[in-house]
Amino acid sequence: MKKTTLVVIFTFVLAILNGQELYTKSYGDPDNIPLIYLHGGPGYNSVNFEASTAERLSKEGYFVIVYDRRGEGRSVAAPAKFNFEESINDLVNIYKAFNLTKANLIGHSFGGILATKFAEAHPEKVNSVLFVGAPVSLQESFKNIIKRSREIYTEKGDSLNLYYLAMLGAMDKSSLEYSSYCFAHAMQNGFYSPKELSDEAKSIYASMGNDSNVVKYVSQMTYEGPKGFWKNEKYTSIELAESMKDLIMKGVPFYGMYGKEDGLYSPNQVAEFELIAGEKHLKYYDNCSHSVFVDQQSAFIADLKAWIH
């Protein structure tokens, strides 16, 4: 790895992609190893990773690029079709804008699905794919959310929510309504946050909470993204296992980082990722939930450095 420069370079870009402006920002020396962060959602943005982790990673010798997908977050003004073809083309143009031949893709949550789709379309452009709280199968996540929520409601004697879960179980599992209600129960039951934050995580979350620009977007979700990607791609029913295996055979390694308190994923789901990617390509963190790069930031960076160098 090239030695980290003493001066961290910040480049702010509103990249003109297909005639529309997408929010894009880079951190670090462009000659360093490139990392592109693909945010979750659909309908979210990259502000939590950008505000918490991007600069620190750049100081470790990486060239870090974050962006908000077309029609989402700070790119909401850019008209979007909300399909993989358009998202892949936008990412190709980000490569061009930053003169990248190959890069490592960090896919958080839904971003892992898009990273896999991009790698399928352009394996020659991808050095590696890093799943951070990303699903191999969202349908398995929904089953886990319902199972864990039922345990919580049963223990509390919450008959109303048990009734709602019974209704949910009778719904069309491929529908957007089914996935939306599952995510709502996950949010209600605290599945996205660890029970107790480390001192490091407390400090990071406090810093983000004091930044009005971060606060504006960190909890902002738009409905157009999930609605569009469900209508066009049926993204909630996508299974990635075979795609991952095929890409690994083609020389694109997958790495995974998951929190043991992330209520979206059971230990069996994490074990499935390990089976596909390899034992040395998985980290499973204590006292950590969905936002691994905040909940266990130092470990996240140390492990990423061990893999990507």
SERO-4910 file (N, C-alpha, C, O; in steps of 0.05 Angstrom, whole numbers):
BEGIN
 pado doro    nc1    nc2    nc3   cac1   cac2   cac3    cc1    cc2    cc3    oc1    oc2    oc3
  Met    A     17    -24      0      0      0      0     17     25      0     38     26     13
  Lys    A      9     44    -15     23     70    -15     21     83     12      0     81     25
  Lys    A     43     95     22     42    109     47     22    131     47     19    145     27
  Thr    A      8    134     70    -12    155     72      1    182     72     21    187     86
  Thr    A     -9    200     56      1    227     55     -7    242     80    -28    236     92
  Leu    A      9    262     88      3    277    112    -21    295    108    -35    302    127
  Val    A    -25    304     83    -47    321     77    -70    305     65    -66    292     44
  Val    A    -93    305     78   -116    291     67   -130    309     47   -136    332     53
  Ile    A   -134    299     23   -146    314      2   -176    310      3   -186    288      3
  Phe    A   -191    332      3   -220    331      2   -229    342    -25   -222    364    -33
  Thr    A   -245    326    -39   -255    335    -65   -285    333    -64   -296    312    -60
  Phe    A   -299    356    -68   -328    355    -69   -336    357    -99   -328    375   -113
  Val    A   -353    339   -107   -361    338   -135   -391    335   -136   -403    318   -121
  Leu    A   -404    350   -153   -431    343   -162   -428    332   -190   -428    347   -210
  Ala    A   -424    306   -191   -418    293   -217   -441    295   -236   -464    289   -228
  Ile    A   -436    303   -260   -457    304   -281   -458    277   -294   -441    270   -310
  Leu    A   -478    262   -287   -482    235   -297   -508    233   -312   -529    237   -301
  Asn    A   -506    226   -338   -529    225   -355   -545    251   -354   -569    251   -355
  Gly    A   -530    273   -352   -543    299   -353   -555    308   -327   -567    330   -326
  Gln    A   -551    293   -306   -563    300   -280   -542    301   -258   -521    288   -260
  Glu    A   -546    318   -238   -527    321   -217   -532    300   -195   -554    297   -184
  Leu    A   -511    285   -188   -512    267   -166   -493    277   -144   -470    285   -150
  Tyr    A   -501    275   -119   -484    283    -97   -462    262    -95   -466    238    -92
  Thr    A   -437    272    -97   -413    255    -95   -392    270    -80   -388    294    -83
  Lys    A   -377    255    -63   -356    268    -48   -333    248    -45   -338    224    -40
  Ser    A   -308    257    -46   -285    240    -43   -267    249    -21   -267    273    -14
  Tyr    A   -253    230     -9   -234    236     13   -208    222      7   -207    199      0
  Gly    A   -186    237     11   -160    225      9   -146    229    -17   -155    244    -34
  Asp    A   -123    215    -20   -106    218    -44   -116    199    -66   -119    175    -61
  Pro    A   -122    210    -90   -132    194   -112   -113    171   -120   -122    152   -134
  Asp    A    -88    173   -112    -69    152   -119    -70    128   -100    -58    107   -105
  Asn    A    -86    131    -78    -88    109    -59   -109     89    -68   -123     93    -88
  Ile    A   -112     67    -53   -131     46    -60   -159     56    -59   -168     67    -38
  Pro    A   -175     53    -80   -202     65    -81   -223     47    -67   -224     23    -72
  Leu    A   -239     60    -51   -262     48    -38   -287     64    -46   -286     89    -43
  Ile    A   -308     51    -56   -333     65    -62   -354     55    -43   -359     30    -41
  Tyr    A   -367     73    -28   -388     65     -9   -415     66    -23   -423     87    -34
  Leu    A   -430     44    -21   -457     43    -32   -476     41     -9   -476     21      6
  His    A   -493     61     -6   -510     63     18   -535     44     17   -541     32     -4
  Gly    A   -548     43     40   -571     25     43   -596     38     32   -596     58     18
  Gly    A   -618     25     39   -644     35     30   -660     11     18   -662    -10     31
  Pro    A   -671     15     -6   -671     39    -22   -685     62     -8   -702     58     10
  Gly    A   -678     87    -17   -691    110     -6   -674    124     15   -684    143     28
  Tyr    A   -649    115     20   -633    127     41   -611    144     28   -615    155      7
  Asn    A   -588    146     41   -566    163     32   -540    154     46   -541    136     62
  Ser    A   -518    167     40   -492    159     50   -482    176     74   -459    174     81
  Val    A   -500    193     85   -490    213    104   -478    200    129   -459    211    140
  Asn    A   -489    178    139   -478    167    164   -450    156    161   -433    160    178
  Phe    A   -445    143    138   -417    134    133   -399    157    127   -376    158    137
  Glu    A   -409    176    112   -393    199    105   -384    215    130   -361    223    133
  Ala    A   -404    220    148   -398    236    171   -382    221    192   -368    234    208
  Ser    A   -383    195    192   -370    180    214   -344    167    206   -325    166    223
  Thr    A   -341    158    181   -320    139    175   -303    146    151   -279    139    150
  Ala    A   -314    160    131   -299    164    106   -272    178    110   -252    169     99
  Glu    A   -272    200    125   -247    215    129   -227    198    144   -203    198    137
  Arg    A   -236    183    164   -217    167    180   -205    145    162   -181    139    165
  Leu    A   -221    133    145   -210    113    127   -189    125    107   -169    112    101
  Ser    A   -195    149     98   -176    162     80   -149    166     93   -128    165     80
  Lys    A   -149    172    119   -124    176    133   -108    150    137    -85    150    145
  Glu    A   -122    127    132   -109    101    134    -98     92    107    -88     70    104
  Gly    A    -99    110     87    -86    104     61   -105     96     39    -97     81     21
  Tyr    A   -131    104     41   -150     97     21   -161    122      7   -162    144     19
  Phe    A   -170    119    -17   -184    140    -31   -214    132    -30   -222    113    -43
  Val    A   -229    147    -15   -256    140     -8   -277    157    -23   -275    182    -22
  Ile    A   -295    144    -36   -316    158    -51   -343    151    -39   -349    127    -36
  Val    A   -359    171    -33   -387    166    -25   -405    181    -45   -398    201    -57
  Tyr    A   -429    170    -48   -449    184    -65   -477    176    -57   -480    155    -45
  Asp    A   -496    192    -64   -524    185    -60   -536    177    -87   -533    192   -107
  Arg    A   -550    155    -87   -561    145   -112   -581    165   -124   -593    181   -110
  Arg    A   -584    163   -149   -604    180   -164   -631    178   -151   -642    156   -147
  Gly    A   -643    201   -145   -670    202   -134   -671    197   -104   -693    195    -93
  Glu    A   -648    195    -91   -646    189    -62   -628    209    -48   -610    220    -60
  Gly    A   -634    214    -23   -616    231     -7   -612    258    -19   -631    272    -25
  Arg    A   -587    265    -22   -580    292    -33   -579    292    -63   -572    312    -75
  Ser    A   -586    269    -76   -590    268   -105   -619    266   -112   -626    257   -134
  Val    A   -636    275    -94   -665    271    -97   -676    287   -121   -696    280   -133
  Ala    A   -661    308   -129   -671    325   -152   -664    312   -179   -675    320   -199
  Ala    A   -648    291   -179   -641    278   -204   -662    257   -210   -666    238   -196
  Pro    A   -677    260   -232   -698    241   -239   -688    213   -241   -667    208   -253
  Ala    A   -702    194   -230   -693    167   -228   -713    147   -238   -738    151   -234
  Lys    A   -703    126   -250   -721    103   -258   -722     82   -237   -740     65   -237
  Phe    A   -703     83   -218   -701     63   -196   -700     35   -207   -717     18   -201
  Asn    A   -679     30   -223   -674      3   -231   -644     -2   -231   -628     17   -229
  Phe    A   -636    -27   -233   -608    -34   -231   -592    -24   -255   -569    -16   -252
  Glu    A   -604    -25   -278   -589    -15   -302   -580     14   -299   -557     20   -304
  Glu    A   -599     31   -290   -592     59   -286   -571     62   -264   -552     78   -267
  Ser    A   -575     48   -242   -556     50   -219   -528     40   -227   -508     52   -219
  Ile    A   -527     19   -243   -501      9   -252   -488     29   -271   -464     34   -269
  Asn    A   -503     41   -289   -492     61   -307   -482     85   -292   -461     96   -299
  Asp    A   -497     94   -271   -487    116   -255   -461    110   -242   -443    127   -240
  Leu    A   -458     86   -232   -433     78   -219   -410     76   -239   -388     84   -232
  Val    A   -416     67   -263   -395     67   -284   -386     96   -289   -362    100   -292
  Asn    A   -404    115   -289   -397    142   -294   -382    155   -270   -365    173   -274
  Ile    A   -387    145   -246   -371    154   -223   -342    144   -226   -323    158   -221
  Tyr    A   -339    119   -236   -312    109   -242   -298    128   -261   -275    135   -258
  Lys    A   -312    136   -282   -301    153   -303   -294    181   -291   -273    192   -297
  Ala    A   -312    191   -274   -307    218   -263   -282    219   -246   -269    239   -244
  Phe    A   -276    196   -233   -252    196   -215   -229    180   -227   -210    173   -213
  Asn    A   -231    174   -253   -209    161   -268   -202    134   -255   -178    128   -252
  Leu    A   -222    119   -248   -217     93   -235   -219     70   -256   -237     70   -273
  Thr    A   -201     52   -255   -203     28   -271   -217      5   -255   -234     -9   -265
  Lys    A   -208      2   -230   -220    -18   -212   -223     -5   -185   -208     14   -178
  Ala    A   -241    -16   -169   -245     -6   -142   -256    -28   -124   -266    -49   -134
  Asn    A   -255    -23    -98   -268    -41    -78   -294    -28    -70   -296     -5    -64
  Leu    A   -315    -45    -70   -342    -35    -65   -351    -42    -36   -350    -66    -29
  Ile    A   -358    -22    -20   -369    -27      6   -399    -24      5   -409     -2      1
  Gly    A   -413    -46      7   -442    -46      5   -456    -49     32   -455    -71     44
  His    A   -468    -27     41   -482    -28     67   -511    -35     62   -525    -21     46
  Ser    A   -521    -56     74   -549    -64     72   -557    -68     43   -545    -84     29
  Phe    A   -577    -53     33   -585    -55      4   -561    -49    -14   -561    -59    -37
  Gly    A   -542    -33     -5   -519    -28    -21   -503    -53    -29   -490    -53    -49
  Gly    A   -505    -74    -12   -492    -99    -19   -505   -113    -43   -491   -126    -59
  Ile    A   -531   -110    -45   -545   -121    -68   -536   -107    -93   -529   -120   -113
  Leu    A   -535    -80    -93   -527    -65   -116   -497    -70   -123   -490    -73   -146
  Ala    A   -480    -73   -102   -452    -79   -107   -449   -106   -122   -433   -109   -140
  Thr    A   -466   -125   -114   -465   -152   -127   -474   -150   -156   -462   -162   -173
  Lys    A   -496   -135   -160   -506   -131   -187   -486   -117   -205   -483   -124   -228
  Phe    A   -472    -97   -194   -452    -83   -209   -429   -102   -216   -419   -102   -238
  Ala    A   -420   -118   -196   -398   -136   -201   -406   -157   -222   -389   -166   -237
  Glu    A   -431   -165   -222   -440   -184   -243   -437   -171   -271   -429   -184   -290
  Ala    A   -445   -146   -273   -445   -132   -299   -416   -124   -307   -410   -124   -331
  His    A   -399   -118   -287   -372   -108   -293   -352   -120   -274   -340   -106   -258
  Pro    A   -348   -146   -275   -328   -159   -256   -300   -148   -260   -284   -148   -241
  Glu    A   -294   -138   -284   -267   -127   -289   -262   -101   -275   -239    -92   -273
  Lys    A   -283    -89   -264   -280    -63   -250   -280    -66   -220   -278    -46   -206
  Val    A   -282    -91   -210   -285    -95   -181   -262   -112   -170   -258   -134   -178
  Asn    A   -248   -100   -151   -227   -115   -137   -239   -133   -116   -230   -156   -112
  Ser    A   -259   -123   -101   -272   -138    -80   -298   -126    -73   -303   -102    -79
  Val    A   -315   -141    -61   -341   -132    -50   -342   -137    -20   -338   -159    -11
  Leu    A   -347   -116     -5   -348   -118     24   -377   -114     33   -388    -92     31
  Phe    A   -390   -135     43   -417   -133     54   -415   -123     83   -402   -134     99
  Val    A   -430   -101     88   -432    -91    115   -461    -91    123   -477    -74    115
  Gly    A   -469   -111    139   -497   -114    146   -515   -117    121   -537   -106    120
  Ala    A   -505   -131    101   -519   -134     76   -531   -162     73   -519   -181     82
  Pro    A   -554   -164     60   -568   -190     59   -559   -207     36   -556   -198     13
  Val    A   -556   -233     41   -555   -252     19   -583   -259      9   -587   -264    -15
  Ser    A   -602   -258     28   -630   -262     21   -648   -245     40   -648   -250     64
  Leu    A   -662   -226     29   -679   -209     45   -703   -225     56   -713   -220     78
  Gln    A   -712   -245     41   -734   -261     50   -727   -276     76   -744   -279     94
  Glu    A   -702   -285     78   -693   -297    103   -692   -276    126   -697   -283    149
  Ser    A   -685   -252    119   -685   -230    139   -713   -225    149   -717   -221    173
  Phe    A   -732   -225    132   -760   -220    140   -769   -243    159   -783   -237    179
  Lys    A   -762   -267    153   -769   -290    171   -757   -286    198   -770   -291    219
  Asn    A   -732   -277    199   -718   -273    224   -730   -250    240   -733   -252    264
  Ile    A   -738   -228    226   -751   -206    239   -777   -214    252   -782   -207    275
  Ile    A   -793   -230    238   -818   -239    249   -814   -258    272   -827   -255    293
  Lys    A   -795   -276    270   -789   -295    291   -781   -281    317   -791   -286    338
  Arg    A   -762   -262    314   -751   -248    337   -772   -229    349   -774   -226    373
  Ser    A   -788   -217    332   -809   -199    341   -830   -215    357   -840   -205    377
  Arg    A   -837   -238    347   -857   -255    360   -847   -262    388   -862   -262    407
  Glu    A   -821   -269    391   -810   -275    417   -812   -252    436   -819   -255    460
  Ile    A   -807   -228    426   -808   -204    443   -837   -198    451   -842   -193    475
  Tyr    A   -856   -200    432   -884   -194    439   -896   -215    457   -912   -209    474
  Thr    A   -887   -240    454   -897   -262    471   -888   -257    500   -903   -260    519
  Glu    A   -862   -250    502   -851   -245    529   -864   -222    543   -868   -222    567
  Lys    A   -872   -202    527   -885   -178    538   -915   -182    542   -929   -165    554
  Gly    A   -926   -203    530   -955   -207    530   -969   -186    513   -991   -178    519
  Asp    A   -956   -179    491   -966   -158    473   -984   -171    452   -976   -178    430
  Ser    A  -1010   -175    459  -1028   -190    442  -1034   -174    416  -1039   -187    396
  Leu    A  -1034   -148    418  -1040   -132    394  -1019   -136    373  -1026   -141    349
  Asn    A   -994   -134    380   -973   -138    360   -971   -167    351   -962   -172    329
  Leu    A   -977   -185    369   -978   -213    360  -1000   -217    339   -997   -233    320
  Tyr    A  -1022   -203    342  -1044   -204    322  -1034   -192    296  -1039   -204    274
  Tyr    A  -1019   -170    297  -1008   -158    273   -989   -176    259   -988   -178    234
  Leu    A   -972   -190    275   -953   -209    263   -968   -232    249   -959   -242    228
  Ala    A   -990   -241    260  -1006   -263    248  -1017   -253    221  -1018   -268    202
  Met    A  -1026   -228    220  -1035   -216    195  -1013   -215    175  -1016   -220    151
  Leu    A   -989   -207    185   -966   -204    167   -958   -231    155   -951   -233    132
  Gly    A   -960   -252    171   -953   -279    162   -971   -289    140   -964   -307    125
  Ala    A   -996   -278    138  -1015   -286    118  -1013   -270     92  -1026   -275     73
  Met    A   -995   -249     92   -992   -232     69   -976   -244     47   -961   -264     52
  Asp    A   -977   -233     23   -960   -241      1   -932   -233      8   -926   -209     10
  Lys    A   -914   -252     11   -887   -247     20   -870   -233     -1   -848   -223      5
  Ser    A   -879   -232    -25   -864   -217    -46   -873   -188    -48   -862   -173    -64
  Ser    A   -894   -180    -33   -905   -153    -36   -888   -133    -21   -873   -139     -2
  Leu    A   -890   -108    -30   -876    -86    -17   -887    -81     10   -873    -73     29
  Glu    A   -913    -85     14   -926    -80     40   -915   -100     60   -910    -92     83
  Tyr    A   -910   -124     52   -899   -144     71   -872   -136     81   -866   -136    105
  Ser    A   -854   -128     62   -827   -120     70   -828    -94     87   -813    -92    106
  Ser    A   -846    -76     80   -848    -51     95   -856    -56    124   -845    -43    143
  Tyr    A   -876    -73    128   -885    -79    155   -864    -94    171   -861    -90    195
  Cys    A   -849   -112    157   -827   -126    171   -806   -106    181   -798   -107    204
  Phe    A   -798    -88    164   -778    -68    172   -789    -50    194   -774    -41    212
  Ala    A   -815    -45    194   -827    -28    215   -825    -42    242   -819    -30    262
  His    A   -830    -69    243   -827    -84    268   -798    -84    276   -792    -83    300
  Ala    A   -780    -86    257   -751    -86    264   -744    -60    277   -729    -59    297
  Met    A   -753    -38    266   -748    -12    278   -760     -9    305   -748      1    324
  Gln    A   -785    -18    308   -800    -16    333   -786    -31    355   -787    -23    379
  Asn    A   -773    -53    348   -761    -70    368   -731    -65    372   -717    -81    385
  Gly    A   -721    -44    360   -693    -36    364   -672    -54    351   -650    -57    361
  Phe    A   -680    -66    328   -662    -85    315   -638    -72    301   -620    -86    293
  Tyr    A   -639    -46    299   -617    -32    284   -596    -20    303   -577     -8    294
  Ser    A   -599    -24    329   -581    -12    348   -572    -32    369   -589    -48    378
  Pro    A   -547    -31    378   -538    -48    400   -551    -39    426   -558    -16    429
  Lys    A   -553    -58    445   -566    -51    470   -549    -31    486   -559    -14    500
  Glu    A   -522    -33    483   -505    -14    497   -482     -6    479   -467    -23    468
  Leu    A   -479     20    474   -459     30    457   -432     31    471   -430     36    495
  Ser    A   -411     26    455   -384     30    466   -379     60    469   -393     76    458
  Asp    A   -358     67    484   -351     95    487   -344    108    460   -352    130    455
  Glu    A   -330     92    443   -324    103    417   -349    109    401   -351    130    388
  Ala    A   -368     90    401   -392     94    386   -409    117    397   -420    132    382
  Lys    A   -410    119    423   -424    142    436   -413    168    426   -428    187    419
  Ser    A   -387    170    424   -374    195    416   -380    201    386   -386    224    379
  Ile    A   -380    180    370   -386    184    341   -415    193    337   -420    212    322
  Tyr    A   -433    179    350   -461    186    347   -467    214    358   -483    229    347
  Ala    A   -454    221    380   -457    248    391   -447    269    372   -460    290    369
  Ser    A   -425    264    359   -414    283    340   -432    287    317   -437    309    307
  Met    A   -444    265    306   -462    267    284   -488    282    293   -499    297    277
  Gly    A   -496    277    318   -520    290    328   -517    320    331   -537    334    332
  Asn    A   -492    330    333   -487    358    335   -483    372    309   -479    397    308
  Asp    A   -485    358    287   -482    369    260   -509    371    247   -521    350    240
  Ser    A   -519    395    243   -546    398    232   -549    387    204   -570    377    196
  Asn    A   -527    388    188   -528    377    161   -531    346    162   -544    334    144
  Val    A   -519    334    182   -521    305    185   -549    298    195   -562    279    185
  Val    A   -558    312    215   -584    307    227   -606    308    206   -626    293    207
  Lys    A   -603    326    188   -623    331    167   -628    305    151   -651    300    142
  Tyr    A   -607    290    146   -609    267    128   -607    240    141   -615    220    130
  Val    A   -596    239    165   -589    213    177   -614    195    182   -612    171    181
  Ser    A   -636    207    187   -661    192    192   -681    195    169   -704    188    172
  Gln    A   -672    207    147   -690    212    125   -692    188    106   -671    179     96
  Met    A   -716    179    101   -721    158     82   -742    168     63   -762    181     71
  Thr    A   -739    163     37   -759    170     17   -773    144      8   -761    123      7
  Tyr    A   -798    147      1   -814    123     -7   -810    116    -37   -814     93    -44
  Glu    A   -802    136    -53   -800    131    -82   -779    109    -88   -783     93   -106
  Gly    A   -758    109    -73   -737     89    -77   -746     60    -74   -744     44    -93
  Pro    A   -756     53    -50   -765     25    -47   -788     18    -65   -790     -4    -75
  Lys    A   -806     37    -70   -829     32    -88   -819     26   -116   -828      7   -129
  Gly    A   -800     43   -125   -790     40   -152   -774     14   -156   -778     -1   -175
  Phe    A   -755      9   -137   -739    -16   -140   -755    -41   -136   -749    -62   -148
  Trp    A   -777    -39   -120   -794    -63   -118   -810    -67   -144   -812    -89   -154
  Lys    A   -821    -45   -155   -836    -47   -180   -819    -57   -203   -828    -74   -219
  Asn    A   -795    -47   -205   -778    -53   -228   -761    -77   -225   -754    -91   -245
  Glu    A   -753    -84   -200   -733   -105   -196   -742   -126   -176   -728   -147   -173
  Lys    A   -765   -122   -163   -773   -141   -142   -750   -147   -123   -744   -170   -117
  Tyr    A   -737   -126   -114   -712   -129    -99   -715   -144    -73   -696   -156    -63
  Thr    A   -739   -144    -61   -742   -158    -35   -742   -188    -38   -740   -203    -18
  Ser    A   -743   -198    -63   -743   -227    -67   -717   -237    -80   -715   -261    -87
  Ile    A   -697   -219    -83   -672   -227    -96   -656   -245    -77   -653   -240    -53
  Glu    A   -645   -266    -89   -627   -284    -75   -599   -281    -87   -596   -284   -112
  Leu    A   -579   -277    -71   -552   -270    -81   -532   -293    -80   -510   -291    -91
  Ala    A   -539   -315    -67   -519   -336    -62   -506   -346    -87   -481   -348    -88
  Glu    A   -521   -352   -108   -509   -363   -132   -493   -342   -147   -472   -349   -158
  Ser    A   -502   -317   -147   -487   -296   -159   -460   -292   -145   -439   -289   -158
  Met    A   -460   -293   -119   -435   -290   -103   -416   -313   -110   -392   -308   -114
  Lys    A   -426   -337   -111   -409   -360   -117   -396   -358   -144   -372   -363   -148
  Asp    A   -412   -349   -163   -402   -345   -191   -380   -324   -192   -360   -327   -205
  Leu    A   -385   -302   -178   -365   -280   -178   -339   -288   -164   -317   -281   -173
  Ile    A   -341   -303   -142   -317   -313   -129   -301   -331   -147   -277   -330   -147
  Met    A   -315   -348   -163   -301   -365   -182   -287   -348   -204   -267   -357   -215
  Lys    A   -298   -324   -209   -286   -306   -229   -264   -289   -217   -251   -273   -231
  Gly    A   -258   -292   -191   -237   -277   -179   -245   -252   -164   -227   -236   -158
  Val    A   -270   -249   -159   -280   -225   -143   -286   -235   -115   -307   -247   -111
  Pro    A   -269   -230    -95   -274   -240    -68   -296   -223    -54   -299   -200    -59
  Phe    A   -310   -237    -36   -330   -224    -19   -320   -225     10   -310   -245     19
  Tyr    A   -324   -203     24   -318   -201     52   -344   -192     66   -360   -178     55
  Gly    A   -347   -201     92   -371   -194    106   -366   -184    134   -349   -195    148
  Met    A   -381   -164    142   -380   -153    170   -408   -151    180   -425   -137    168
  Tyr    A   -414   -164    202   -441   -164    213   -439   -160    244   -420   -169    257
  Gly    A   -460   -148    255   -462   -145    283   -480   -167    295   -500   -174    284
  Lys    A   -471   -177    318   -487   -199    331   -514   -189    342   -531   -205    347
  Glu    A   -517   -162    344   -542   -151    353   -558   -139    331   -578   -124    335
  Asp    A   -550   -144    306   -566   -136    283   -590   -154    280   -586   -178    272
  Gly    A   -613   -144    286   -637   -161    286   -647   -170    259   -666   -185    257
  Leu    A   -634   -160    238   -642   -169    211   -631   -196    204   -641   -210    186
  Tyr    A   -610   -204    218   -595   -228    210   -592   -248    233   -582   -241    254
  Ser    A   -600   -272    229   -596   -293    248   -568   -304    246   -555   -300    225
  Pro    A   -557   -318    266   -531   -331    263   -530   -350    240   -508   -353    227
  Asn    A   -552   -363    233   -552   -381    210   -548   -366    183   -534   -376    165
  Gln    A   -559   -341    182   -555   -325    157   -525   -317    155   -514   -318    133
  Val    A   -513   -309    177   -485   -302    177   -468   -326    170   -448   -324    156
  Ala    A   -476   -349    180   -461   -374    174   -463   -381    144   -444   -391    133
  Glu    A   -486   -374    132   -489   -379    103   -469   -361     88   -456   -370     69
  Phe    A   -467   -336     96   -447   -319     83   -419   -331     85   -404   -331     66
  Glu    A   -412   -340    109   -386   -351    114   -381   -376     96   -359   -379     86
  Leu    A   -402   -392     93   -399   -416     76   -393   -408     47   -378   -422     34
  Ile    A   -405   -386     38   -401   -378     10   -374   -364      7   -359   -370    -11
  Ala    A   -368   -345     25   -344   -327     22   -319   -339     33   -297   -333     24
  Gly    A   -322   -356     54   -298   -367     66   -295   -358     95   -302   -335    101
  Glu    A   -284   -375    112   -282   -369    141   -266   -344    146   -273   -328    164
  Lys    A   -244   -340    131   -227   -317    136   -238   -291    124   -226   -270    126
  His    A   -261   -293    111   -273   -269     98   -297   -259    114   -314   -244    103
  Leu    A   -300   -267    139   -323   -258    155   -313   -248    182   -296   -260    195
  Lys    A   -326   -226    191   -322   -216    218   -350   -212    230   -368   -200    218
  Tyr    A   -354   -223    255   -380   -222    268   -376   -210    295   -364   -222    313
  Tyr    A   -385   -185    299   -377   -169    322   -397   -169    345   -421   -168    341
  Asp    A   -386   -171    369   -401   -167    393   -408   -137    396   -395   -120    385
  Asn    A   -430   -132    412   -437   -104    418   -439    -87    393   -428    -65    392
  Cys    A   -453    -97    373   -454    -84    346   -479    -92    332   -488   -115    334
  Ser    A   -491    -73    318   -515    -78    303   -512    -72    274   -492    -81    262
  His    A   -530    -57    262   -531    -54    233   -509    -36    222   -498    -41    200
  Ser    A   -502    -15    236   -482      4    226   -455     -4    238   -445      9    257
  Val    A   -443    -24    227   -418    -35    238   -396    -14    239   -380    -13    258
  Phe    A   -395      3    218   -374     23    216   -376     45    237   -357     61    240
  Val    A   -398     46    252   -401     64    275   -399     49    301   -384     56    319
  Asp    A   -415     27    303   -417     12    328   -390      0    336   -384     -2    360
  Gln    A   -374     -8    316   -347    -19    322   -327     -8    301   -315    -23    286
  Gln    A   -324     18    302   -309     31    280   -280     23    279   -269     17    258
  Ser    A   -266     22    302   -238     15    302   -234    -13    291   -215    -18    276
  Ala    A   -251    -32    300   -248    -59    290   -255    -61    260   -242    -75    245
  Phe    A   -275    -46    252   -283    -44    223   -259    -36    206   -253    -49    186
  Ile    A   -245    -15    214   -223     -4    199   -200    -24    199   -187    -28    179
  Ala    A   -194    -34    223   -171    -53    225   -176    -78    208   -157    -87    194
  Asp    A   -200    -89    207   -206   -113    192   -207   -107    162   -198   -123    146
  Leu    A   -218    -83    155   -217    -76    127   -189    -73    116   -183    -82     94
  Lys    A   -171    -62    133   -143    -59    125   -129    -86    121   -112    -89    104
  Ala    A   -137   -105    138   -125   -132    136   -134   -146    110   -118   -162     99
  Trp    A   -157   -139    100   -168   -152     75   -160   -136     50   -152   -148     30
  Ile    A   -162   -110     52   -159    -93     27   -133    -77     30   -133    -57     44
  His    A   -112    -85     17    -87    -71     19    -70    -75     -7    -48    -64     -9
***
